Amino acid sequence: MKMILMRVFLLVLLLAICASAGFFDTKLGEKIKKTLGKIKAALNGTLLMKIREKFIALREKIKAKLKLSPARKALLGEIMKHIIKIKKDKIQEKGDSIEEINSKSAIGELLYQGDIVLTNKQAQEIVDDIEGDENDRGKRQAFRDRNYPRTLWSKGVYYYFHGNATPDRIRVFKEQGCWSYVGRIGGQQDLSLGKGCESVGTAAHEIGHAIGFYHTHSRHDRDNFITFNAQNVKPDWLDQFTKQTPATNENYGITYDYGSIMHYGANSASANGQPSMVPFDPKYVETLGSPIISFYELLMINKHYECTSKIRFSIDALPSGCGSILQATAQYQNLHDKRGNEAAGQRPREDMDFCYYWITVFEQLTMHKMSDSLKHAFQAPQGSRIEIKIADLSRGAAVDGCQYWGVEIKTHADQRLTGYRFCAPEDVGRTLVSNSNIVPIITYNRFYATTVDIQYRIVGGNVGGPRPQPQPNSNCVDNEQ
């Protein structure tokens, strides 16, 4: 009874504070007002509202910072000419992305960037970024403030099972929406996986926040890789797309990866169905909003926790399970892949079913030993490349980030980067040309059953070119120095 009375008291207090601030006079305020009754004591609603008010007060300044220059508008216009318009499907009633799930429940309106619970100190640091006050602050992306490394889980993460557990721990529970704190804040901290959030990808995203990571699309160098179009964003969400500064953003010298699990989708918070974020390489538009942890994210985590010296890498063996090595010839060969299970029905499963293929120009590459063959493959006759053509894709599950299924095709010279991902019938007919003599192809599924048909062959000549690299931004700094 005391707990119920306390929650009622907190709710009344919160309502009083919001009303006195005039916040409920806005459309956003009315929406949040309906949500407050659903917020439990797990969240300090009063603090959340105070933090939200700080960002709302800065909205005009944020809007000015996000405005595109004439040159950026022209660049965006050119990129948009190469983006194929895709009809998006709806799979889950609650939403098919973290942003959509939280937006529908209105909890996202209270949180930073849609799913982050900030402490008052963290919020003030971000406000200082927006206002241009960069004095005495630490770096974020991997979150590094003045308390680093105390914000690390230096002894590992203790998940909440029993009241006698260690005092610094994460309690994973089912609340409104999908959200987390950033880094170790001390004591018990909550991580919510509410309705619609029940997937390994969503859990990994929120745990990414808990171990100290902000969103990839808030990196200070994002303008070198994506164009943010404020004109397409819901007005109430505009202040959720602020970016960090070189003074506060630590990325350990690791490149931007469009396939980051910490990246939102291209259409996140869109007011008109048009992209809010457009990658410089338009073929990556479906990859934004990935449900899969990328190689470079794992590398950044290990650098952040100083674990790289403890890791032993080996490329002698390929992943076990589904997959095969395919030899390309001058004539088109066919790859047909089916993932998933019709018997599972239309309800998404929690985790992916993966299959790995390697298309190569060499017969001697085996599934058991790879390193010597790989070395030889990359020394193959100059000009040998592999052309990949998408012949057919399943229909009915095309969403931002290819969250439920897709095919990933790695044609870049740096195959540690996430490849291009496709999951829409509009992608049929796309042709890609590799930058090396091996093309990894990954298929994955967690919804019903889906099929991919690929055609591949060897082509000659110096085709394909390197991965497009944006022009350096004069505001960028080398954080490794």
DAJO-V569250 format. One line per field, one symbol per residue. ss: DSSP state (a for helix, b for strand, c for the rest). phi: phi as a letter, one per 40 degrees, with the letter a starting at -180 (. if undefined). burial: I if it has 24 or more other ideal C-beta (glycine too) atoms within 12 Angstrom, else O. A space follows every 10 residues. Layout:
ss = ???
phi = ???
burial = ???
//
This chain:
ss = caaaaaaaaa aaaaaaaaaa acaaacaaaa aaaaaacccc ccccaaaaaa aaaaaaacaa aaaaaaccca aaaaaaaaaa cccccccccc cccccccaaa aaaaacaaaa cbcccbbcca aaaaaaaaaa acccccccbb bbcbcccccc ccccccccbc ccccccccbb bbbccccbbb bccccccbbb bbbcccccca aaaaaaaaaa ccbccaaacc caaacbbbca aabcaaaaaa acccccccbb cccccccccc cccccccccb ccccccbbbc caaacccccc ccccaaaaaa aaaacccaaa cccccccccc ccbbbbbccc ccbbbbbbbb caaacccccc ccbbbbbbbb cccccccccc aaaaaaaccc ccccbbbbbb bbbcccccca aaccbbbbbc cccccccccb bbccaaaccc bbbccccbbb bbbbbcccbb bbbbbbbbbc cccccccccc cccccccccc c
phi = .ccccccccc cccccccccc cgcccccccc ccdccdcccc ccbcdccdcc ccccccccdc ccdccccccd cccccccccc cbcccbcccb bbdchbadcc dccccgcccc bcfgabcccc ccccccdcdc cgcbcfbcbb iccbcccccc ccccbgcccc bacccdccab bcabbcgbaa cbgccggcbc bcbccgccac cccccccdcc chbccccbdc ccccbbbcbc cccddcbdcc bcbcbdcbbb bfgcccbccc ccbcccbdfc cbgcccbbcd cccccccdgd cbccdccccc cccccfbccc cbcabcbcdc gciabbccbc bcbbbbbbbg adccgccccc bcbbabbbcb cbcccbccbb ccccdcccbc dchcbbcbbc cabcbhacbd gfcbaibbbc bccccccccc bbabcccchc bbbcbacbbc bbbaaaafbb bbbbbaacbb gcbggccdbc cdccccbccc c
burial = OOOOOOOOOI IOOIIOIIOO OOIIOOOIIO OIIOIIOOII OIIIIIIIII IIIIIIOIIO OIOOIIOOOO OIOOIIOOIO OOIOOIOIIO IIOIIIIIII IIIIIIIIII IIIIIIIIIO IIIOIIIIII OOOOOOIIII IIIIIOOOOO IIIOOOIOOO OOOOOOOIII IIIOIIIIII IIIIIOOIII IIIIOIIIII IIIIIIIIII IIIIIIIIII IIIIIIIIII OIIIOIIIII IIIIIIIIII IIOIIIIIII IIIIIIIIII OOOIIIIIII IIIIIIIIII IIIIIIIIII IOIIIOOOOO OOOOOOOIOO OOIOIIIIOO OOIOIIIOII OOOOOOOIIO OIIIIIIIII IIOOIOOOOI OOIIOOIOOI OOOIIIIIII IIIIOOIIII IIIIIIIIII IIOOIOIIII IIIIIOIIOI IIIIIIIIII IIIIIIIIII IIIIIIIIIO OOOIOOIOOO OOOOOIOOIO O
//
